[in-house]
Amino acid sequence: MKKLIINANVFNGVDDKLIENVSVLIEDNLITKIGVIDASEVDVVIDAKGGTVMPGLMDAHVHITLSASFNELDTMTREEVAIRSARISDDMLMRGFTTVRDVGGNSQGLKASIDKGYANGPRILPSMAALSQTCGHSDYRQNQAQERLRDGHEDSPMMKLGAMQVADGRSEVLRAVREQLFMGASQIKIMAGGGASSTFDPLDTLQYTLDEMKAAVEAASDYGTYVAAHIHTAPAMRRAAEAGVMSFEHATIMEDDIAQTIKEKGIWVIPSYFTSSLIAERKIPLPNEETYRKTERVGKAMFKSAELIKKYDIQNLAFGTDCIGDTRVHDTQLNELTAIENTFDTITALRMATSNCGRLFEMSTYQHPYQEGKLGQIVEGAYADLLIIDGNPLEGVESVVNTETQKVIMKDGKVYKNTL
């Protein structure tokens, strides 16, 4: 089927100027031409009415299956978690997010259901279980006095659901990485240091030895993909960079030498400024004072690291929200775009949520599940994943953040919203 968008301006996901007064031809699920196009042989015409066609939004750090507090997840059946995850994925699509990278969650089943048309939601590049050492950020056993049960299960809901997994030593790490790849992981997620939200691992802990990290990178590289690391402190970042980790999730307490290394090695940084502002101001409910202290420290440090990102002109930045919780938490997803604009500028925010994510996801090479077209750009040969915005996003992201001015949402050539 051929669809033609007429009377459109185009933000292609990269340039800081619009391509004005053009048409966009879509054949099945791909963009095939941008320019002056004859409308006589198309099946559907969409009049953009002078609005802006831009790439669908992308989020490089989501946890779709973590749809409640950890304690509440422990009370749910797998079916309830699956249904809640489907609701969250549908909501993401209707906010304009057409592709996401899930970096800790058993989301392969949801991905397959979306791809086959049984559920609505964005394209998903799953990491499957986030891996850590014992007593690391993926060790979410609730009781320090508990011994491992004979069947290998823990008392942690996220570990039971396959969102988190513990692996120690080179051989266990190799096996755990390969297991995630076997289950459909597009990239691998490890925990390289302490966490703000977890109870038993102090923020400053170094997690995974250099050899264990190298094992994860080697196993991922052998399958053409890369390792992303949850990471907050400078010592952890130094070790991860040496090991070959290529995606730093948070990269919070950065120092000058780390910023230089990130720039030189082309490592990706995925910050979360809106969430950081909330936790710095203690606006997210947490279980105890120690967790509040850790998150407050992380929230305040995130904005200091932004100054180093500017100083060293780090360009490999991708949009990530790190939302965990019920629909009210995930509903804040678009606020991150405004937070990035306030921290940097408008074009940086737009690129981070479109073409930059597309470039990051291409690092999965043949583990990338969507190889037919390009993601994150409006160019010939790209997937027809796009928004039509009433306004010019380059003049401010408010026209993108406001769902009322998101007039059309299209994914894979299918229109999910049209209020033109």
C-alpha positions as a printed Julia matrix, in Angstrom:
420×3 Matrix{Float64}:
  0.0     0.0    0.0
  1.19    3.49  -0.85
  0.57    6.41   1.51
  1.48   10.0    0.72
  1.9    12.79   3.25
  1.46   16.17   1.53
  1.91   19.81   2.56
  4.6    18.88   5.07
  7.78   20.26   6.51
 10.32   17.65   7.58
 12.67   17.44  10.56
 14.85   14.53   9.46
 16.18   13.75  12.94
 19.62   15.24  12.28
 19.65   18.7   10.7
 18.84   21.91  12.55
 16.73   23.18   9.66
 13.43   21.9    8.31
 12.99   20.6    4.77
 10.07   22.79   3.78
  6.93   22.16   1.73
  7.55   18.59   0.57
  5.66   15.33   0.35
  6.67   12.0    1.89
  5.89    8.76   0.07
  5.48    5.59   2.1
  5.29    2.18   0.45
  4.11   -0.49   2.87
  6.34    0.18   5.9
  9.21    2.17   4.38
  9.76    5.78   3.33
 10.67    5.65  -0.36
 10.74    9.28  -1.48
 10.79   12.82  -0.07
 10.16   15.77  -2.35
  7.68   16.67  -5.08
  5.55   13.57  -5.64
  2.59   12.81  -7.9
 -0.41   11.82  -5.76
 -2.34   10.12  -8.55
 -1.21    6.55  -7.9
 -1.25    6.39  -4.12
 -3.83    4.63  -1.97
 -4.01    7.06   0.97
 -3.26   10.79   1.15
 -2.59   12.47   4.51
 -2.6    16.25   4.45
 -0.1    17.5    7.03
 -1.55   21.02   6.66
  1.83   22.63   7.06
  2.78   20.53  10.07
  6.16   18.9   10.67
  6.92   15.29   9.88
  9.58   14.01  12.28
 10.88   10.6   13.34
  8.96    8.69  15.97
 10.47    9.16  19.4
 12.88    6.61  20.83
 13.8     5.75  24.42
 17.06    3.93  25.08
 16.42    3.1   28.74
 13.03    1.61  29.62
 11.78   -1.16  31.88
  8.39   -2.0   30.42
  7.8    -5.09  32.55
  8.6    -3.3   35.83
  5.14   -1.81  36.16
  4.92   -1.49  39.94
  7.02   -1.16  43.06
  9.25   -4.15  43.72
  7.19   -5.28  46.7
  3.96   -5.03  44.7
  5.47   -7.01  41.83
  6.06   -9.81  44.32
  2.3   -10.2   44.75
  1.54  -10.55  41.03
  1.2   -13.54  38.76
  3.12  -13.58  35.49
 -0.16  -13.0   33.67
 -0.83   -9.81  35.61
  2.68   -8.53  34.89
  2.21   -9.31  31.2
 -1.14   -7.48  31.01
  0.25   -4.43  32.81
  3.28   -4.43  30.5
  1.01   -4.48  27.45
 -0.85   -1.45  28.81
  2.42    0.43  29.39
  3.7    -0.4   25.89
  0.44    0.79  24.3
  0.63    4.04  26.26
  4.24    4.55  25.11
  3.21    4.25  21.48
  0.37    6.71  21.98
  2.85    9.21  23.45
  4.77    9.0   20.19
  7.47    6.47  21.13
  7.88    4.06  18.24
 11.09    2.26  19.34
 12.58    1.55  22.78
 15.52   -0.34  24.23
 14.51   -2.37  27.29
 17.59   -2.62  29.53
 16.37   -4.96  32.25
 13.2    -6.95  31.84
 11.84  -10.16  30.37
 10.24   -8.34  27.43
 10.87  -10.77  24.56
  7.32  -12.16  24.71
  5.82   -8.68  24.63
  8.12   -7.72  21.75
  7.03  -10.77  19.75
  3.36  -10.05  20.45
  3.73   -6.45  19.26
  5.7    -7.46  16.17
  3.02  -10.03  15.25
  0.14   -7.63  15.81
 -1.32   -9.13  18.98
 -0.5    -6.04  21.05
  0.23   -2.39  20.38
  3.46   -0.75  21.36
  6.85    0.43  20.18
  9.49   -1.74  18.6
 11.53   -3.27  21.43
 15.24   -4.05  21.52
 15.36   -6.28  24.61
 18.32   -6.89  26.89
 16.44   -9.53  28.87
 17.89   -9.99  32.38
 20.27   -7.36  33.72
 23.32   -9.22  35.05
 25.32   -8.57  38.18
 27.56  -10.21  40.71
 26.22  -11.62  43.95
 25.51   -8.67  46.28
 25.31   -6.43  43.22
 22.6    -4.21  41.79
 20.77   -7.18  40.26
 20.8    -9.13  43.53
 17.37   -8.06  44.75
 16.85  -10.74  47.39
 14.74   -9.07  50.02
 16.22  -10.78  53.07
 19.91  -10.68  53.9
 19.51  -13.67  56.19
 18.08  -15.85  53.43
 20.12  -18.62  51.91
 19.69  -19.64  48.3
 16.79  -22.01  47.83
 17.56  -25.4   46.42
 15.71  -24.75  43.17
 17.85  -21.67  42.54
 15.01  -19.17  42.87
 15.19  -16.1   45.03
 12.61  -14.16  46.99
 12.94  -11.25  44.55
 10.09  -10.67  42.12
 12.37   -9.18  39.48
 14.73  -12.15  39.65
 11.83  -14.59  39.42
 10.42  -12.76  36.41
 13.75  -12.78  34.59
 14.44   -9.05  34.85
 17.57   -9.57  36.96
 20.12  -12.38  37.19
 23.23  -13.03  39.26
 26.38  -14.48  37.69
 29.83  -14.66  39.32
 33.2   -15.41  37.74
 34.2   -15.58  34.11
 32.48  -18.87  33.31
 29.16  -17.88  34.9
 29.19  -14.5   33.22
 29.91  -16.06  29.82
 27.03  -18.47  30.3
 24.63  -15.78  31.53
 25.4   -13.49  28.58
 24.93  -16.35  26.14
 21.63  -17.27  27.81
 20.3   -13.75  27.28
 21.4   -13.85  23.64
 19.72  -17.24  23.24
 16.48  -15.76  24.59
 16.59  -12.9   22.1
 18.66  -10.1   23.64
 19.68   -7.38  21.19
 22.36   -6.12  23.59
 23.58   -7.08  27.05
 23.0    -5.14  30.27
 25.31   -5.5   33.26
 25.48   -3.77  36.61
 28.96   -2.25  36.95
 28.49   -0.54  40.3
 26.16    0.23  43.15
 22.62    1.43  42.74
 20.54    4.2   44.19
 17.28    2.26  44.39
 18.61   -1.05  45.73
 19.01   -1.67  49.44
 22.06   -3.86  49.94
 24.7    -2.5   47.55
 26.3     0.85  48.48
 26.56    3.33  45.63
 30.38    3.4   45.66
 30.88   -0.33  45.33
 32.79   -1.59  42.31
 30.84   -4.48  40.84
 32.29   -7.08  38.53
 36.03   -7.48  38.26
 37.77   -6.34  35.12
 38.02   -9.95  33.96
 34.29  -10.55  34.52
 33.42   -7.39  32.58
 35.75   -8.4   29.77
 34.04  -11.79  29.67
 30.66  -10.11  29.18
 32.07   -7.88  26.44
 33.76  -10.81  24.7
 30.61  -12.92  24.68
 28.5   -10.03  23.42
 31.07   -9.05  20.78
 31.19  -12.63  19.51
 27.49  -12.2   18.7
 28.0    -8.84  17.02
 26.61   -6.73  19.82
 27.71   -4.69  22.82
 27.4    -4.3   26.58
 25.51   -1.51  28.33
 26.35   -0.91  31.99
 24.39    0.58  34.86
 27.09    2.83  36.26
 27.34    5.83  38.57
 30.87    6.41  39.89
 34.15    7.39  38.21
 36.12    4.27  39.35
 33.41    2.02  37.92
 33.44    3.97  34.65
 37.22    3.63  34.37
 37.0    -0.14  34.76
 34.06   -0.46  32.35
 35.81    1.64  29.71
 38.92   -0.54  29.97
 36.76   -3.66  29.6
 35.15   -2.37  26.4
 31.67   -1.47  27.65
 30.16    0.87  25.05
 27.02    2.23  26.72
 27.07    3.97  30.1
 23.61    4.11  31.64
 23.49    7.18  33.93
 27.26    7.94  34.03
 26.41   10.13  36.97
 29.45   11.04  39.04
 31.73   11.83  36.11
 35.24   13.31  36.25
 37.36   15.01  33.6
 39.45   11.98  32.7
 36.32    9.86  32.31
 34.7    12.45  30.06
 37.85   12.44  27.9
 37.82    8.63  27.72
 34.13    8.57  26.79
 34.84   11.03  23.98
 37.92    9.2   22.71
 36.39    5.71  22.76
 33.0     6.76  21.39
 31.18    5.4   24.44
 27.49    6.24  24.63
 26.01    8.07  27.62
 22.33    7.68  28.52
 21.44   10.15  31.31
 17.99   10.72  32.84
 17.61   14.35  33.82
 13.9    14.46  34.65
 14.11   11.44  36.96
 17.26   12.91  38.49
 15.48   16.15  39.29
 12.68   14.24  41.01
 14.96   12.11  43.14
 17.22   15.07  43.99
 14.13   16.76  45.42
 12.87   13.57  47.14
  9.69   13.54  45.11
  9.73    9.79  44.42
  8.58    7.59  47.35
 11.37    5.28  48.54
 11.5     2.62  51.26
 14.02    4.12  53.69
 16.29    7.05  54.52
 19.43    5.35  53.18
 17.83    4.99  49.76
 16.75    8.63  49.85
 20.35    9.68  50.6
 21.73    7.62  47.72
 19.2     8.84  45.18
 19.57   12.45  46.31
 23.32   12.22  45.69
 22.77   10.7   42.25
 20.16   13.26  41.27
 22.36   16.21  42.1
 25.47   14.71  40.47
 23.72   14.06  37.14
 23.52   17.76  36.36
 27.18   18.28  37.26
 28.14   15.58  34.75
 26.18   17.49  32.1
 28.76   20.27  32.38
 31.54   17.81  31.54
 29.51   16.49  28.61
 29.39   20.07  27.29
 33.04   20.76  28.09
 34.29   17.75  26.13
 31.63   17.99  23.42
 30.41   14.42  23.9
 28.03   13.72  21.01
 27.1    10.09  21.68
 24.14   10.94  23.89
 20.85    9.06  23.8
 17.44    9.71  25.32
 16.58    7.47  28.28
 13.98    7.76  31.01
 14.56    4.79  33.38
 10.92    4.83  34.51
  9.99    2.02  36.92
  6.54    1.8   38.46
  2.87    2.05  37.57
  1.34    3.99  34.7
  1.62    7.29  36.6
  5.42    6.95  36.57
  5.63    5.93  32.92
  3.29    8.78  32.0
  6.16   11.2   32.8
  8.19    9.83  29.87
  7.85   12.89  27.66
  9.04   15.19  30.45
 12.58   13.99  29.83
 12.59   15.78  26.47
 11.94   19.11  28.21
 14.56   18.31  30.86
 17.18   17.67  28.16
 16.24   20.89  26.35
 16.66   22.81  29.62
 20.01   21.11  30.3
 21.42   21.46  26.77
 19.31   22.87  23.92
 16.43   22.0   21.61
 18.34   20.31  18.79
 20.3    18.15  21.25
 17.06   16.99  22.86
 15.49   16.15  19.49
 18.55   14.3   18.21
 18.89   12.34  21.44
 15.3    11.09  21.1
 15.55   10.25  17.4
 18.66    9.81  15.25
 21.09    9.37  18.14
 19.08    6.44  19.48
 19.01    5.03  15.97
 22.82    5.17  15.8
 23.16    3.56  19.22
 20.8     0.74  18.31
 22.77    0.0   15.14
 25.61   -1.18  17.4
 23.61   -4.39  17.86
 24.5    -5.23  14.19
 22.97   -8.6   13.31
 21.35   -8.9   16.75
 19.27   -5.83  15.79
 15.73   -7.18  15.25
 14.71   -4.44  12.8
 17.13   -4.4    9.89
 14.83   -3.71   6.94
 14.99    0.09   7.32
 16.75    2.88   9.19
 15.39    4.03  12.55
 15.32    7.53  13.99
 15.46    9.47  10.72
 13.1    10.67   8.0
 15.1     9.63   4.95
 14.53    7.38   1.97
 14.88    3.78   3.12
 13.85    4.49   6.71
 11.02    2.75   8.48
  7.76    4.72   8.32
  7.9     5.41  12.07
  6.93    9.05  12.34
  4.95   11.83  13.93
  3.2    14.78  12.35
  3.47   17.74  14.7
  1.36   20.88  14.66
  4.24   23.33  14.85
  8.01   23.41  14.43
  9.87   21.23  16.95
 13.1    23.12  16.25
 11.54   26.16  17.92
 11.03   24.21  21.16
 10.11   20.69  22.21
  6.77   21.75  23.71
  5.06   20.94  20.4
  6.41   17.37  20.7
  5.77   16.94  24.42
  2.16   18.13  24.08
  0.19   15.1   22.89
 -2.51   17.45  21.57
 -0.06   18.77  18.97
  1.04   15.24  18.06
 -1.51   15.0   15.27
 -0.39   11.74  13.66
  1.44    8.74  15.1
  2.59    6.14  12.57
  4.66    3.03  13.17
  5.75    0.61  10.48
  3.51    2.42   8.01
  0.38    1.93  10.14
 -1.47    4.96  11.48
 -2.28    4.65  15.19
 -3.49    8.23  15.68
 -4.77   10.86  13.24
 -6.42   14.04  14.51
 -5.61   16.25  11.53
